[in-house]
């Protein structure tokens, strides 16, 4: 049985625990609400991060594709420029040859006209009566005309080849210009994708930072909740122990009171029965006592 001072001390401890337990429960509820709110805020951020990661992969793939195309176009342009230089060197050599041949040929010589002239002279030699010297002069003239035909044909062929090489150079330059234009377009696309990559990466880093902040906040809330939960459990255990003491003391007092009541009732019942044996008149209270026995 607790003494009065002990009972007061136990009750005082309980009274002191109650506000702290209430405060801890309230703080835990607040932390739980804050943690759930952080979870809700982190959810959209996580989805946006996933979307940006996917977007980043797409942009990177496109950029790498354009970069690869630029590399191939540069190789193609280099090959064309090399071929152009080779053709230019070929054209230079042809110009030298063309100059040499042109020096031998008469500018206005027409191979067809010269051929007809030769045929006419040969016909004269065959049909006309002429001196040996005259025939010899005509043969010399025919020989010179044949040389002029050869020179004219060579010059014509050289000019044709020179024009052909010049046309090839023009065609190659047009191809090189086309490749260069494509290269610039692809390079610009690659640069655009790279800039997009940088922009999206910065946004992604910012969102990941925000996500880490939410995660850190959630972790801190969980940690604080854990500590407060442990403290609350300890206080509840202490409260239970104190209440157990008071409950045990109250039950003991109740048992004593019940025992005292039963003893008093037994004494009163014995007195009523004794009164009945001697034929005494029962009072209303005596009757209630008799009924209580039943």
C-alpha positions as CSV (number, residue, x, y, z in Angstrom):
1,X,0.0,0.0,0.0
2,X,1.3,3.4,-1.0
3,X,1.6,6.1,1.6
4,X,-0.2,9.3,1.0
5,X,3.1,11.0,0.2
6,X,4.0,8.2,-2.2
7,X,0.6,8.4,-3.9
8,X,1.0,12.2,-4.3
9,X,4.5,11.8,-5.7
10,X,3.3,9.2,-8.3
11,X,0.3,11.5,-9.3
12,X,2.7,14.5,-9.5
13,X,4.9,12.5,-11.9
14,X,1.8,11.5,-14.0
15,X,0.7,15.1,-14.1
16,X,4.2,16.2,-15.3
17,X,4.2,13.5,-18.0
18,X,0.9,14.3,-19.5
19,X,1.8,17.7,-21.2
20,X,5.1,16.3,-22.5
21,X,3.3,13.2,-24.0
22,X,0.7,15.5,-25.5
23,X,3.4,17.8,-26.9
24,X,5.3,14.9,-28.4
25,X,2.2,13.5,-30.1
26,X,1.4,16.9,-31.5
27,X,5.0,17.3,-32.8
28,X,4.9,13.8,-34.3
29,X,1.7,14.7,-36.1
30,X,3.3,17.9,-37.4
31,X,6.4,16.1,-38.6
32,X,4.3,13.4,-40.3
33,X,2.3,16.1,-42.2
34,X,5.5,17.9,-43.2
35,X,7.0,14.6,-44.4
36,X,3.9,13.7,-46.5
37,X,4.0,17.2,-48.0
38,X,7.6,16.8,-48.9
39,X,6.7,13.4,-50.5
40,X,4.0,15.1,-52.5
41,X,6.3,17.9,-53.7
42,X,9.1,15.4,-54.6
43,X,6.7,13.3,-56.8
44,X,6.2,15.9,-59.6
45,X,9.9,16.7,-59.5
46,X,10.8,13.1,-60.0
47,X,8.5,12.8,-62.9
48,X,9.9,15.9,-64.5
49,X,13.4,14.6,-64.0
50,X,12.5,11.3,-65.7
51,X,11.0,13.3,-68.6
52,X,14.1,15.5,-68.9
53,X,16.4,12.4,-68.8
54,X,14.5,10.9,-71.7
55,X,14.6,14.2,-73.6
56,X,18.3,14.5,-72.9
57,X,18.9,11.0,-74.4
58,X,17.0,11.9,-77.5
59,X,18.8,15.2,-78.0
60,X,22.2,13.6,-77.4
61,X,21.4,10.9,-80.0
62,X,20.4,13.5,-82.6
63,X,23.5,15.6,-81.8
64,X,25.8,12.6,-82.2
65,X,24.0,11.7,-85.4
66,X,24.5,15.2,-86.9
67,X,28.1,15.2,-85.6
68,X,28.8,11.9,-87.4
69,X,27.2,13.3,-90.6
70,X,29.4,16.4,-90.3
71,X,32.5,14.2,-90.0
72,X,31.5,12.2,-93.1
73,X,30.8,15.4,-95.1
74,X,34.2,16.8,-94.1
75,X,35.8,13.7,-95.4
76,X,33.8,13.9,-98.6
77,X,34.7,17.6,-99.0
78,X,38.4,16.9,-98.4
79,X,38.3,14.1,-101.1
80,X,36.6,16.5,-103.6
81,X,39.0,19.3,-102.9
82,X,41.9,16.9,-103.4
83,X,40.4,15.7,-106.7
84,X,39.9,19.4,-107.7
85,X,43.5,20.1,-107.1
86,X,44.6,17.1,-109.1
87,X,42.3,18.3,-112.0
88,X,43.7,21.8,-111.8
89,X,47.3,20.4,-112.0
90,X,46.1,18.3,-115.0
91,X,44.6,21.4,-116.6
92,X,47.8,23.3,-116.1
93,X,49.8,20.6,-117.8
94,X,47.2,20.5,-120.6
95,X,47.5,24.3,-121.0
96,X,51.3,23.9,-121.5
97,X,50.7,21.2,-124.1
98,X,48.0,23.2,-125.7
99,X,50.3,26.2,-126.0
100,X,53.0,24.1,-127.6
101,X,50.5,22.5,-130.1
102,X,48.9,25.9,-130.8
103,X,52.2,27.4,-131.7
104,X,52.6,24.7,-134.4
105,X,49.0,25.1,-135.7
106,X,47.6,27.9,-137.8
107,X,44.8,29.5,-135.8
108,X,42.4,29.7,-138.8
109,X,43.2,26.3,-140.3
110,X,40.2,24.2,-141.0
111,X,41.0,20.5,-141.3
112,X,38.2,19.9,-143.7
113,X,39.2,22.7,-146.0
114,X,42.8,21.6,-145.9
115,X,41.8,18.1,-146.8
116,X,39.8,19.2,-149.8
117,X,42.8,21.4,-150.9
118,X,45.0,18.3,-150.7
119,X,42.6,16.3,-152.7
120,X,42.4,19.0,-155.4
121,X,46.2,19.2,-155.6
122,X,46.6,15.4,-155.8
123,X,44.0,15.5,-158.6
124,X,46.0,18.0,-160.5
125,X,49.2,15.9,-160.2
126,X,47.3,12.9,-161.5
127,X,45.5,14.7,-164.4
128,X,47.6,17.6,-165.5
129,X,50.7,17.5,-167.5
130,X,53.3,19.5,-165.6
131,X,57.0,19.7,-165.2
132,X,58.9,17.7,-162.6
133,X,59.7,20.8,-160.6
134,X,56.1,21.9,-160.6
135,X,55.0,18.4,-159.4
136,X,57.7,18.5,-156.8
137,X,56.4,21.8,-155.5
138,X,52.9,20.6,-155.4
139,X,54.0,17.5,-153.4
140,X,55.8,19.7,-151.0
141,X,52.7,21.9,-150.6
142,X,50.6,18.7,-150.0
143,X,53.1,17.6,-147.3
144,X,52.9,21.0,-145.6
145,X,49.1,20.9,-145.7
146,X,49.1,17.4,-144.1
147,X,51.3,18.7,-141.3
148,X,48.9,21.6,-140.8
149,X,46.0,19.1,-140.7
150,X,47.8,17.1,-138.0
151,X,48.7,20.2,-136.0
152,X,45.1,21.5,-136.4
153,X,43.7,18.1,-135.2
154,X,46.1,17.9,-132.3
155,X,45.2,21.5,-131.3
156,X,41.5,20.7,-131.6
157,X,41.8,17.5,-129.5
158,X,43.9,19.4,-126.9
159,X,41.3,22.2,-126.7
160,X,38.6,19.6,-126.3
161,X,40.4,17.8,-123.6
162,X,41.1,21.1,-121.9
163,X,37.4,22.0,-122.0
164,X,36.5,18.6,-120.7
165,X,38.9,18.9,-117.7
166,X,37.6,22.5,-117.1
167,X,34.1,21.1,-117.1
168,X,35.1,18.4,-114.6
169,X,36.7,21.0,-112.4
170,X,33.5,23.1,-112.5
171,X,31.4,20.0,-111.7
172,X,33.6,19.0,-108.8
173,X,33.6,22.5,-107.4
174,X,29.7,22.5,-107.6
175,X,29.7,19.2,-105.7
176,X,32.2,20.5,-103.2
177,X,30.0,23.6,-102.7
178,X,26.9,21.4,-102.2
179,X,28.8,19.3,-99.7
180,X,30.0,22.4,-97.9
181,X,26.5,23.8,-97.7
182,X,25.2,20.5,-96.3
183,X,28.1,20.4,-93.9
184,X,27.2,23.9,-92.6
185,X,23.5,22.9,-92.1
186,X,24.4,19.7,-90.3
187,X,27.0,21.5,-88.2
188,X,24.4,24.1,-87.2
189,X,21.9,21.4,-86.3
190,X,24.6,19.7,-84.2
191,X,25.4,23.1,-82.5
192,X,21.6,23.7,-81.9
193,X,21.3,20.2,-80.3
194,X,24.4,20.8,-78.2
195,X,23.0,24.1,-76.9
196,X,19.7,22.3,-76.1
197,X,21.7,19.7,-74.3
198,X,23.4,22.3,-72.1
199,X,20.1,24.0,-71.3
200,X,18.3,20.7,-70.5
201,X,21.3,19.5,-68.4
202,X,21.3,22.7,-66.3
203,X,17.5,22.4,-65.7
204,X,18.1,18.7,-64.9
205,X,20.8,19.5,-62.4
206,X,18.6,22.2,-60.8
207,X,15.7,19.7,-60.4
208,X,18.0,17.0,-59.1
209,X,19.2,19.5,-56.5
210,X,15.6,20.2,-55.5
211,X,14.9,16.5,-55.4
212,X,17.9,15.9,-53.2
213,X,16.7,18.8,-50.9
214,X,13.2,17.1,-50.6
215,X,14.9,13.7,-50.0
216,X,17.2,15.2,-47.4
217,X,14.2,17.0,-45.7
218,X,12.2,13.7,-45.7
219,X,15.2,11.9,-44.2
220,X,15.6,14.5,-41.5
221,X,11.8,14.4,-40.7
222,X,12.0,10.6,-40.4
223,X,15.0,10.8,-38.2
224,X,13.4,13.3,-35.9
225,X,10.2,11.3,-35.8
226,X,12.2,8.2,-34.9
227,X,13.9,10.0,-32.0
228,X,10.6,11.6,-30.8
229,X,8.9,8.2,-31.1
230,X,11.5,6.6,-28.9
231,X,11.1,9.4,-26.3
232,X,7.3,9.0,-26.5
233,X,7.5,5.3,-26.1
234,X,9.7,5.7,-23.0
235,X,7.3,8.3,-21.5
236,X,4.3,6.0,-22.2
237,X,6.1,3.1,-20.6
238,X,6.8,5.4,-17.6
239,X,3.2,6.5,-17.6
240,X,2.0,2.9,-17.7
241,X,4.3,2.0,-14.8
242,X,3.0,4.9,-12.7
243,X,-0.7,4.1,-13.5
244,X,0.0,0.5,-12.7
245,X,1.2,1.6,-9.2
246,X,-1.9,3.7,-8.7
247,X,-4.3,1.0,-10.1
248,X,-2.7,-1.6,-7.8
249,X,-3.0,0.8,-4.8
250,X,-6.7,1.6,-5.7
251,X,-7.5,-2.1,-6.1
252,X,-5.9,-2.8,-2.8
253,X,-8.0,0.0,-1.2
254,X,-11.1,-1.3,-2.9
255,X,-10.4,-4.8,-1.6
256,X,-10.0,-3.4,1.9
257,X,-13.2,-1.4,1.6
258,X,-15.1,-4.5,0.3
259,X,-13.7,-6.6,3.2
260,X,-14.7,-3.9,5.7
261,X,-18.2,-3.7,4.1
262,X,-18.7,-7.4,4.2
263,X,-17.6,-7.6,7.9
264,X,-20.0,-4.8,8.8
265,X,-22.8,-6.5,6.9
266,X,-22.1,-9.8,8.6
267,X,-22.2,-8.2,12.0
268,X,-25.5,-6.4,11.2
269,X,-27.0,-9.6,9.8
270,X,-26.0,-11.5,12.9
271,X,-27.6,-8.9,15.1
272,X,-30.9,-9.1,13.0
273,X,-30.9,-12.9,13.3
274,X,-30.3,-12.6,17.0
275,X,-33.2,-10.2,17.2
276,X,-35.5,-12.6,15.3
277,X,-34.6,-15.5,17.7
278,X,-35.9,-13.6,20.7
279,X,-38.9,-12.5,18.7
280,X,-37.9,-8.9,18.4
281,X,-39.7,-6.6,16.0
282,X,-37.7,-6.0,12.8
283,X,-37.2,-2.5,11.5
284,X,-37.2,-1.4,7.9
285,X,-33.4,-1.4,7.9
286,X,-33.4,-4.9,9.4
287,X,-35.5,-6.1,6.5
288,X,-33.2,-4.5,3.9
289,X,-30.2,-6.3,5.6
290,X,-32.1,-9.6,5.4
291,X,-32.8,-9.0,1.7
292,X,-29.1,-8.2,1.2
293,X,-28.2,-11.7,2.3
294,X,-30.1,-13.1,-0.6
